[in-house]
Amino acid sequence: RDVVWWHPAGREMNTQDWHAAPDGALGMLLAPLPSGTPPNRSPATTLLALFNRNSSTVTFTLPPGGWRQLCDSSAAAPFAERTANPDCSLAGHSVLLLARELMS
């Protein structure tokens, strides 16, 4: 698959999530690793876009691996790169773009 929809609780979204009352936060994992593949075996960069349309902050549990923040739409310097924590806070009404790259 090319896209996996990511739940803030740290798992792939399921049918019940799509039919539940909207909570306004979700992630889009692009070029995800096949199930069971160690993060250091990825052939290319994996991107994760997190969206929060709520007014309050939402915490996302990130997929396994080392994640680097590429852009935070709520930050004063949105393109300042930094390492992302496994439990990542996303400000209200914002988007966060992260990358997980092949590790050497």
DOZAMI-163899 format. One record per residue: residue number from 1; residue in three letters; x, y, z of N, C-alpha, C in turn. Coordinates in steps of 0.2 Angstrom, whole numbers, padded with zeros to 4 digits, always signed. Example, Ala and Ser with C-alpha at 12.3 -4.5 7.8 and 13.67 -1.06 7.14 Angstrom:
% residues 2
setor seq:1 | type:ALA | n_px:+0066 | n_py:-0028 | n_pz:+0039 | ca_px:+0062 | ca_py:-0022 | ca_pz:+0039 | c_px:+0066 | c_py:-0016 | c_pz:+0039
setor seq:2 | type:SER | n_px:+0064 | n_py:-0011 | n_pz:+0035 | ca_px:+0068 | ca_py:-0005 | ca_pz:+0036 | c_px:+0064 | c_py:+0000 | c_pz:+0039
***
This chain:
% residues 104
setor seq:1 | type:ARG | n_px:+0004 | n_py:-0006 | n_pz:+0000 | ca_px:+0000 | ca_py:+0000 | ca_pz:+0000 | c_px:+0004 | c_py:+0006 | c_pz:+0000
setor seq:2 | type:ASP | n_px:+0002 | n_py:+0011 | n_pz:-0003 | ca_px:+0005 | ca_py:+0018 | ca_pz:-0003 | c_px:+0004 | c_py:+0022 | c_pz:+0002
setor seq:3 | type:VAL | n_px:-0002 | n_py:+0021 | n_pz:+0005 | ca_px:-0005 | ca_py:+0026 | ca_pz:+0011 | c_px:-0008 | c_py:+0022 | c_pz:+0016
setor seq:4 | type:VAL | n_px:-0006 | n_py:+0024 | n_pz:+0022 | ca_px:-0010 | ca_py:+0021 | ca_pz:+0028 | c_px:-0012 | c_py:+0027 | c_pz:+0032
setor seq:5 | type:TRP | n_px:-0019 | n_py:+0027 | n_pz:+0034 | ca_px:-0022 | ca_py:+0032 | ca_pz:+0038 | c_px:-0020 | c_py:+0030 | c_pz:+0045
setor seq:6 | type:TRP | n_px:-0017 | n_py:+0035 | n_pz:+0049 | ca_px:-0014 | ca_py:+0034 | ca_pz:+0056 | c_px:-0019 | c_py:+0038 | c_pz:+0061
setor seq:7 | type:HIS | n_px:-0021 | n_py:+0034 | n_pz:+0066 | ca_px:-0025 | ca_py:+0036 | ca_pz:+0072 | c_px:-0020 | c_py:+0039 | c_pz:+0077
setor seq:8 | type:PRO | n_px:-0022 | n_py:+0045 | n_pz:+0080 | ca_px:-0018 | ca_py:+0048 | ca_pz:+0085 | c_px:-0016 | c_py:+0043 | c_pz:+0091
setor seq:9 | type:ALA | n_px:-0019 | n_py:+0037 | n_pz:+0092 | ca_px:-0018 | ca_py:+0032 | ca_pz:+0097 | c_px:-0012 | c_py:+0028 | c_pz:+0095
setor seq:10 | type:GLY | n_px:-0009 | n_py:+0029 | n_pz:+0089 | ca_px:-0003 | ca_py:+0025 | ca_pz:+0087 | c_px:-0005 | c_py:+0019 | c_pz:+0083
setor seq:11 | type:ARG | n_px:-0010 | n_py:+0019 | n_pz:+0079 | ca_px:-0011 | ca_py:+0013 | ca_pz:+0075 | c_px:-0015 | c_py:+0015 | c_pz:+0069
setor seq:12 | type:GLU | n_px:-0015 | n_py:+0010 | n_pz:+0064 | ca_px:-0019 | ca_py:+0011 | ca_pz:+0058 | c_px:-0026 | c_py:+0012 | c_pz:+0060
setor seq:13 | type:MET | n_px:-0029 | n_py:+0017 | n_pz:+0056 | ca_px:-0037 | ca_py:+0018 | ca_pz:+0057 | c_px:-0040 | c_py:+0012 | c_pz:+0055
setor seq:14 | type:ASN | n_px:-0046 | n_py:+0010 | n_pz:+0058 | ca_px:-0050 | ca_py:+0005 | ca_pz:+0056 | c_px:-0057 | c_py:+0007 | c_pz:+0054
setor seq:15 | type:THR | n_px:-0061 | n_py:+0003 | n_pz:+0052 | ca_px:-0068 | ca_py:+0004 | ca_pz:+0049 | c_px:-0072 | c_py:+0008 | c_pz:+0055
setor seq:16 | type:GLN | n_px:-0071 | n_py:+0006 | n_pz:+0061 | ca_px:-0075 | ca_py:+0010 | ca_pz:+0066 | c_px:-0073 | c_py:+0017 | c_pz:+0067
setor seq:17 | type:ASP | n_px:-0066 | n_py:+0018 | n_pz:+0066 | ca_px:-0064 | ca_py:+0025 | ca_pz:+0067 | c_px:-0067 | c_py:+0029 | c_pz:+0061
setor seq:18 | type:TRP | n_px:-0068 | n_py:+0027 | n_pz:+0055 | ca_px:-0070 | ca_py:+0031 | ca_pz:+0050 | c_px:-0078 | c_py:+0032 | c_pz:+0051
setor seq:19 | type:HIS | n_px:-0081 | n_py:+0028 | n_pz:+0055 | ca_px:-0088 | ca_py:+0029 | ca_pz:+0056 | c_px:-0090 | c_py:+0032 | c_pz:+0062
setor seq:20 | type:ALA | n_px:-0085 | n_py:+0033 | n_pz:+0067 | ca_px:-0086 | ca_py:+0037 | ca_pz:+0073 | c_px:-0087 | c_py:+0044 | c_pz:+0072
setor seq:21 | type:ALA | n_px:-0089 | n_py:+0047 | n_pz:+0077 | ca_px:-0090 | ca_py:+0055 | ca_pz:+0077 | c_px:-0083 | c_py:+0058 | c_pz:+0075
setor seq:22 | type:PRO | n_px:-0082 | n_py:+0062 | n_pz:+0071 | ca_px:-0076 | ca_py:+0065 | ca_pz:+0069 | c_px:-0072 | c_py:+0068 | c_pz:+0075
setor seq:23 | type:ASP | n_px:-0066 | n_py:+0067 | n_pz:+0076 | ca_px:-0062 | ca_py:+0070 | ca_pz:+0081 | c_px:-0058 | c_py:+0075 | c_pz:+0079
setor seq:24 | type:GLY | n_px:-0057 | n_py:+0076 | n_pz:+0072 | ca_px:-0053 | ca_py:+0081 | ca_pz:+0069 | c_px:-0046 | c_py:+0080 | c_pz:+0069
setor seq:25 | type:ALA | n_px:-0043 | n_py:+0074 | n_pz:+0070 | ca_px:-0036 | ca_py:+0073 | ca_pz:+0070 | c_px:-0035 | c_py:+0066 | c_pz:+0067
setor seq:26 | type:LEU | n_px:-0030 | n_py:+0066 | n_pz:+0062 | ca_px:-0028 | ca_py:+0060 | ca_pz:+0059 | c_px:-0021 | c_py:+0061 | c_pz:+0055
setor seq:27 | type:GLY | n_px:-0018 | n_py:+0055 | n_pz:+0054 | ca_px:-0012 | ca_py:+0056 | ca_pz:+0050 | c_px:-0012 | c_py:+0052 | c_pz:+0044
setor seq:28 | type:MET | n_px:-0008 | n_py:+0053 | n_pz:+0039 | ca_px:-0007 | ca_py:+0050 | ca_pz:+0033 | c_px:+0000 | c_py:+0048 | c_pz:+0032
setor seq:29 | type:LEU | n_px:+0001 | n_py:+0041 | n_pz:+0033 | ca_px:+0008 | ca_py:+0038 | ca_pz:+0032 | c_px:+0009 | c_py:+0036 | c_pz:+0025
setor seq:30 | type:LEU | n_px:+0014 | n_py:+0039 | n_pz:+0022 | ca_px:+0015 | ca_py:+0038 | ca_pz:+0014 | c_px:+0021 | c_py:+0034 | c_pz:+0014
setor seq:31 | type:ALA | n_px:+0021 | n_py:+0029 | n_pz:+0009 | ca_px:+0026 | ca_py:+0024 | ca_pz:+0008 | c_px:+0028 | c_py:+0020 | c_pz:+0014
setor seq:32 | type:PRO | n_px:+0023 | n_py:+0017 | n_pz:+0018 | ca_px:+0025 | ca_py:+0014 | ca_pz:+0024 | c_px:+0029 | c_py:+0008 | c_pz:+0023
setor seq:33 | type:LEU | n_px:+0032 | n_py:+0006 | n_pz:+0028 | ca_px:+0036 | ca_py:-0001 | ca_pz:+0028 | c_px:+0031 | c_py:-0006 | c_pz:+0028
setor seq:34 | type:PRO | n_px:+0032 | n_py:-0012 | n_pz:+0024 | ca_px:+0028 | ca_py:-0018 | ca_pz:+0025 | c_px:+0028 | c_py:-0020 | c_pz:+0032
setor seq:35 | type:SER | n_px:+0022 | n_py:-0023 | n_pz:+0034 | ca_px:+0022 | ca_py:-0026 | ca_pz:+0041 | c_px:+0027 | c_py:-0030 | c_pz:+0043
setor seq:36 | type:GLY | n_px:+0030 | n_py:-0029 | n_pz:+0048 | ca_px:+0036 | ca_py:-0034 | ca_pz:+0051 | c_px:+0042 | c_py:-0032 | c_pz:+0049
setor seq:37 | type:THR | n_px:+0043 | n_py:-0027 | n_pz:+0044 | ca_px:+0050 | ca_py:-0024 | ca_pz:+0042 | c_px:+0053 | c_py:-0020 | c_pz:+0047
setor seq:38 | type:PRO | n_px:+0059 | n_py:-0021 | n_pz:+0049 | ca_px:+0062 | ca_py:-0016 | ca_pz:+0054 | c_px:+0063 | c_py:-0010 | c_pz:+0051
setor seq:39 | type:PRO | n_px:+0063 | n_py:-0004 | n_pz:+0055 | ca_px:+0063 | ca_py:+0003 | ca_pz:+0052 | c_px:+0070 | c_py:+0004 | c_pz:+0048
setor seq:40 | type:ASN | n_px:+0075 | n_py:+0000 | n_pz:+0050 | ca_px:+0081 | ca_py:+0002 | ca_pz:+0047 | c_px:+0082 | c_py:-0002 | c_pz:+0040
setor seq:41 | type:ARG | n_px:+0077 | n_py:-0005 | n_pz:+0038 | ca_px:+0077 | ca_py:-0009 | ca_pz:+0031 | c_px:+0073 | c_py:-0005 | c_pz:+0026
setor seq:42 | type:SER | n_px:+0070 | n_py:+0001 | n_pz:+0027 | ca_px:+0066 | ca_py:+0004 | ca_pz:+0022 | c_px:+0071 | c_py:+0006 | c_pz:+0016
setor seq:43 | type:PRO | n_px:+0068 | n_py:+0005 | n_pz:+0010 | ca_px:+0072 | ca_py:+0007 | ca_pz:+0004 | c_px:+0072 | c_py:+0015 | c_pz:+0003
setor seq:44 | type:ALA | n_px:+0068 | n_py:+0018 | n_pz:+0006 | ca_px:+0067 | ca_py:+0026 | ca_pz:+0005 | c_px:+0064 | c_py:+0029 | c_pz:+0011
setor seq:45 | type:THR | n_px:+0064 | n_py:+0036 | n_pz:+0010 | ca_px:+0061 | ca_py:+0040 | ca_pz:+0016 | c_px:+0053 | c_py:+0038 | c_pz:+0016
setor seq:46 | type:THR | n_px:+0051 | n_py:+0038 | n_pz:+0022 | ca_px:+0044 | ca_py:+0037 | ca_pz:+0023 | c_px:+0041 | c_py:+0044 | c_pz:+0026
setor seq:47 | type:LEU | n_px:+0036 | n_py:+0046 | n_pz:+0024 | ca_px:+0033 | ca_py:+0053 | ca_pz:+0026 | c_px:+0027 | c_py:+0051 | c_pz:+0030
setor seq:48 | type:LEU | n_px:+0026 | n_py:+0056 | n_pz:+0035 | ca_px:+0020 | ca_py:+0055 | ca_pz:+0039 | c_px:+0017 | c_py:+0063 | c_pz:+0040
setor seq:49 | type:ALA | n_px:+0011 | n_py:+0064 | n_pz:+0038 | ca_px:+0008 | ca_py:+0070 | ca_pz:+0038 | c_px:+0003 | c_py:+0070 | c_pz:+0044
setor seq:50 | type:LEU | n_px:+0003 | n_py:+0074 | n_pz:+0049 | ca_px:-0002 | ca_py:+0074 | ca_pz:+0054 | c_px:-0006 | c_py:+0080 | c_pz:+0053
setor seq:51 | type:PHE | n_px:-0013 | n_py:+0079 | n_pz:+0054 | ca_px:-0017 | ca_py:+0085 | ca_pz:+0053 | c_px:-0022 | c_py:+0085 | c_pz:+0060
setor seq:52 | type:ASN | n_px:-0022 | n_py:+0092 | n_pz:+0062 | ca_px:-0027 | ca_py:+0093 | ca_pz:+0068 | c_px:-0031 | c_py:+0099 | c_pz:+0066
setor seq:53 | type:ARG | n_px:-0037 | n_py:+0098 | n_pz:+0065 | ca_px:-0042 | ca_py:+0103 | ca_pz:+0064 | c_px:-0046 | c_py:+0105 | c_pz:+0070
setor seq:54 | type:ASN | n_px:-0044 | n_py:+0102 | n_pz:+0076 | ca_px:-0047 | ca_py:+0104 | ca_pz:+0082 | c_px:-0044 | c_py:+0111 | c_pz:+0085
setor seq:55 | type:SER | n_px:-0047 | n_py:+0114 | n_pz:+0089 | ca_px:-0044 | ca_py:+0120 | ca_pz:+0092 | c_px:-0039 | c_py:+0118 | c_pz:+0098
setor seq:56 | type:SER | n_px:-0039 | n_py:+0112 | n_pz:+0101 | ca_px:-0035 | ca_py:+0110 | ca_pz:+0106 | c_px:-0029 | c_py:+0106 | c_pz:+0103
setor seq:57 | type:THR | n_px:-0024 | n_py:+0105 | n_pz:+0107 | ca_px:-0018 | ca_py:+0101 | ca_pz:+0105 | c_px:-0020 | c_py:+0094 | c_pz:+0106
setor seq:58 | type:VAL | n_px:-0017 | n_py:+0090 | n_pz:+0101 | ca_px:-0018 | ca_py:+0083 | ca_pz:+0101 | c_px:-0012 | c_py:+0079 | c_pz:+0101
setor seq:59 | type:THR | n_px:-0011 | n_py:+0074 | n_pz:+0105 | ca_px:-0005 | ca_py:+0070 | ca_pz:+0105 | c_px:-0006 | c_py:+0064 | c_pz:+0101
setor seq:60 | type:PHE | n_px:-0001 | n_py:+0063 | n_pz:+0096 | ca_px:-0001 | ca_py:+0057 | ca_pz:+0092 | c_px:+0005 | c_py:+0053 | c_pz:+0094
setor seq:61 | type:THR | n_px:+0004 | n_py:+0046 | n_pz:+0094 | ca_px:+0009 | ca_py:+0041 | ca_pz:+0095 | c_px:+0012 | c_py:+0039 | c_pz:+0088
setor seq:62 | type:LEU | n_px:+0018 | n_py:+0040 | n_pz:+0087 | ca_px:+0021 | ca_py:+0039 | ca_pz:+0080 | c_px:+0022 | c_py:+0032 | c_pz:+0079
setor seq:63 | type:PRO | n_px:+0023 | n_py:+0030 | n_pz:+0073 | ca_px:+0025 | ca_py:+0023 | ca_pz:+0071 | c_px:+0032 | c_py:+0022 | c_pz:+0073
setor seq:64 | type:PRO | n_px:+0034 | n_py:+0016 | n_pz:+0074 | ca_px:+0041 | ca_py:+0014 | ca_pz:+0077 | c_px:+0046 | c_py:+0017 | c_pz:+0072
setor seq:65 | type:GLY | n_px:+0052 | n_py:+0019 | n_pz:+0075 | ca_px:+0057 | ca_py:+0022 | ca_pz:+0071 | c_px:+0059 | c_py:+0029 | c_pz:+0073
setor seq:66 | type:GLY | n_px:+0065 | n_py:+0031 | n_pz:+0070 | ca_px:+0067 | ca_py:+0038 | ca_pz:+0072 | c_px:+0063 | c_py:+0043 | c_pz:+0067
setor seq:67 | type:TRP | n_px:+0060 | n_py:+0048 | n_pz:+0069 | ca_px:+0056 | ca_py:+0053 | ca_pz:+0065 | c_px:+0060 | c_py:+0059 | c_pz:+0066
setor seq:68 | type:ARG | n_px:+0060 | n_py:+0063 | n_pz:+0060 | ca_px:+0063 | ca_py:+0070 | ca_pz:+0060 | c_px:+0057 | c_py:+0074 | c_pz:+0057
setor seq:69 | type:GLN | n_px:+0056 | n_py:+0080 | n_pz:+0061 | ca_px:+0051 | ca_py:+0085 | ca_pz:+0059 | c_px:+0054 | c_py:+0089 | c_pz:+0053
setor seq:70 | type:LEU | n_px:+0050 | n_py:+0089 | n_pz:+0048 | ca_px:+0052 | ca_py:+0093 | ca_pz:+0042 | c_px:+0048 | c_py:+0100 | c_pz:+0042
setor seq:71 | type:CYS | n_px:+0042 | n_py:+0100 | n_pz:+0045 | ca_px:+0038 | ca_py:+0106 | ca_pz:+0045 | c_px:+0032 | c_py:+0106 | c_pz:+0050
setor seq:72 | type:ASP | n_px:+0032 | n_py:+0111 | n_pz:+0054 | ca_px:+0026 | ca_py:+0112 | ca_pz:+0059 | c_px:+0023 | c_py:+0119 | c_pz:+0057
setor seq:73 | type:SER | n_px:+0017 | n_py:+0118 | n_pz:+0054 | ca_px:+0013 | ca_py:+0124 | ca_pz:+0052 | c_px:+0012 | c_py:+0129 | c_pz:+0058
setor seq:74 | type:SER | n_px:+0012 | n_py:+0127 | n_pz:+0064 | ca_px:+0011 | ca_py:+0131 | ca_pz:+0070 | c_px:+0017 | c_py:+0135 | c_pz:+0073
setor seq:75 | type:ALA | n_px:+0023 | n_py:+0133 | n_pz:+0071 | ca_px:+0029 | ca_py:+0135 | ca_pz:+0073 | c_px:+0031 | c_py:+0142 | c_pz:+0071
setor seq:76 | type:ALA | n_px:+0034 | n_py:+0146 | n_pz:+0074 | ca_px:+0037 | ca_py:+0153 | ca_pz:+0072 | c_px:+0042 | c_py:+0152 | c_pz:+0066
setor seq:77 | type:ALA | n_px:+0046 | n_py:+0146 | n_pz:+0066 | ca_px:+0050 | ca_py:+0144 | ca_pz:+0061 | c_px:+0048 | c_py:+0138 | c_pz:+0058
setor seq:78 | type:PRO | n_px:+0043 | n_py:+0137 | n_pz:+0054 | ca_px:+0040 | ca_py:+0131 | ca_pz:+0052 | c_px:+0044 | c_py:+0126 | c_pz:+0049
setor seq:79 | type:PHE | n_px:+0050 | n_py:+0128 | n_pz:+0046 | ca_px:+0054 | ca_py:+0123 | ca_pz:+0043 | c_px:+0060 | c_py:+0121 | c_pz:+0046
setor seq:80 | type:ALA | n_px:+0060 | n_py:+0123 | n_pz:+0053 | ca_px:+0066 | ca_py:+0121 | ca_pz:+0057 | c_px:+0066 | c_py:+0114 | c_pz:+0059
setor seq:81 | type:GLU | n_px:+0071 | n_py:+0110 | n_pz:+0056 | ca_px:+0071 | ca_py:+0103 | ca_pz:+0057 | c_px:+0073 | c_py:+0101 | c_pz:+0064
setor seq:82 | type:ARG | n_px:+0070 | n_py:+0096 | n_pz:+0067 | ca_px:+0071 | ca_py:+0093 | ca_pz:+0074 | c_px:+0069 | c_py:+0086 | c_pz:+0074
setor seq:83 | type:THR | n_px:+0072 | n_py:+0083 | n_pz:+0079 | ca_px:+0070 | ca_py:+0076 | ca_pz:+0080 | c_px:+0063 | c_py:+0076 | c_pz:+0084
setor seq:84 | type:ALA | n_px:+0058 | n_py:+0071 | n_pz:+0082 | ca_px:+0052 | ca_py:+0071 | ca_pz:+0085 | c_px:+0051 | c_py:+0066 | c_pz:+0090
setor seq:85 | type:ASN | n_px:+0048 | n_py:+0067 | n_pz:+0095 | ca_px:+0047 | ca_py:+0062 | ca_pz:+0101 | c_px:+0042 | c_py:+0057 | c_pz:+0099
setor seq:86 | type:PRO | n_px:+0042 | n_py:+0051 | n_pz:+0101 | ca_px:+0037 | ca_py:+0046 | ca_pz:+0100 | c_px:+0030 | c_py:+0048 | c_pz:+0101
setor seq:87 | type:ASP | n_px:+0029 | n_py:+0052 | n_pz:+0106 | ca_px:+0023 | ca_py:+0055 | ca_pz:+0108 | c_px:+0023 | c_py:+0062 | c_pz:+0106
setor seq:88 | type:CYS | n_px:+0020 | n_py:+0064 | n_pz:+0100 | ca_px:+0021 | ca_py:+0070 | ca_pz:+0097 | c_px:+0015 | c_py:+0074 | c_pz:+0098
setor seq:89 | type:SER | n_px:+0016 | n_py:+0080 | n_pz:+0101 | ca_px:+0010 | ca_py:+0085 | ca_pz:+0102 | c_px:+0009 | c_py:+0089 | c_pz:+0095
setor seq:90 | type:LEU | n_px:+0003 | n_py:+0090 | n_pz:+0093 | ca_px:+0001 | ca_py:+0094 | ca_pz:+0087 | c_px:-0004 | c_py:+0099 | c_pz:+0089
setor seq:91 | type:ALA | n_px:-0001 | n_py:+0106 | n_pz:+0089 | ca_px:-0006 | ca_py:+0111 | ca_pz:+0091 | c_px:-0012 | c_py:+0111 | c_pz:+0087
setor seq:92 | type:GLY | n_px:-0017 | n_py:+0115 | n_pz:+0090 | ca_px:-0023 | ca_py:+0115 | ca_pz:+0086 | c_px:-0023 | c_py:+0119 | c_pz:+0079
setor seq:93 | type:HIS | n_px:-0027 | n_py:+0117 | n_pz:+0075 | ca_px:-0027 | ca_py:+0120 | ca_pz:+0068 | c_px:-0020 | c_py:+0120 | c_pz:+0065
setor seq:94 | type:SER | n_px:-0017 | n_py:+0114 | n_pz:+0065 | ca_px:-0010 | ca_py:+0114 | ca_pz:+0062 | c_px:-0009 | c_py:+0107 | c_pz:+0058
setor seq:95 | type:VAL | n_px:-0003 | n_py:+0107 | n_pz:+0055 | ca_px:-0001 | ca_py:+0102 | ca_pz:+0051 | c_px:+0006 | c_py:+0101 | c_pz:+0053
setor seq:96 | type:LEU | n_px:+0008 | n_py:+0094 | n_pz:+0053 | ca_px:+0015 | ca_py:+0093 | ca_pz:+0055 | c_px:+0017 | c_py:+0087 | c_pz:+0050
setor seq:97 | type:LEU | n_px:+0023 | n_py:+0089 | n_pz:+0047 | ca_px:+0026 | ca_py:+0084 | ca_pz:+0042 | c_px:+0032 | c_py:+0081 | c_pz:+0045
setor seq:98 | type:LEU | n_px:+0033 | n_py:+0074 | n_pz:+0045 | ca_px:+0038 | ca_py:+0071 | ca_pz:+0048 | c_px:+0041 | c_py:+0066 | c_pz:+0043
setor seq:99 | type:ALA | n_px:+0048 | n_py:+0064 | n_pz:+0043 | ca_px:+0051 | ca_py:+0059 | ca_pz:+0039 | c_px:+0055 | c_py:+0054 | c_pz:+0043
setor seq:100 | type:ARG | n_px:+0054 | n_py:+0048 | n_pz:+0041 | ca_px:+0058 | ca_py:+0042 | ca_pz:+0044 | c_px:+0063 | c_py:+0040 | c_pz:+0038
setor seq:101 | type:GLU | n_px:+0069 | n_py:+0040 | n_pz:+0039 | ca_px:+0074 | ca_py:+0038 | ca_pz:+0033 | c_px:+0077 | c_py:+0032 | c_pz:+0035
setor seq:102 | type:LEU | n_px:+0080 | n_py:+0029 | n_pz:+0030 | ca_px:+0084 | ca_py:+0023 | ca_pz:+0030 | c_px:+0090 | c_py:+0025 | c_pz:+0035
setor seq:103 | type:MET | n_px:+0091 | n_py:+0021 | n_pz:+0040 | ca_px:+0096 | ca_py:+0022 | ca_pz:+0045 | c_px:+0102 | c_py:+0018 | c_pz:+0043
setor seq:104 | type:SER | n_px:+0108 | n_py:+0020 | n_pz:+0044 | ca_px:+0114 | ca_py:+0017 | ca_pz:+0042 | c_px:+0117 | c_py:+0012 | c_pz:+0048
***
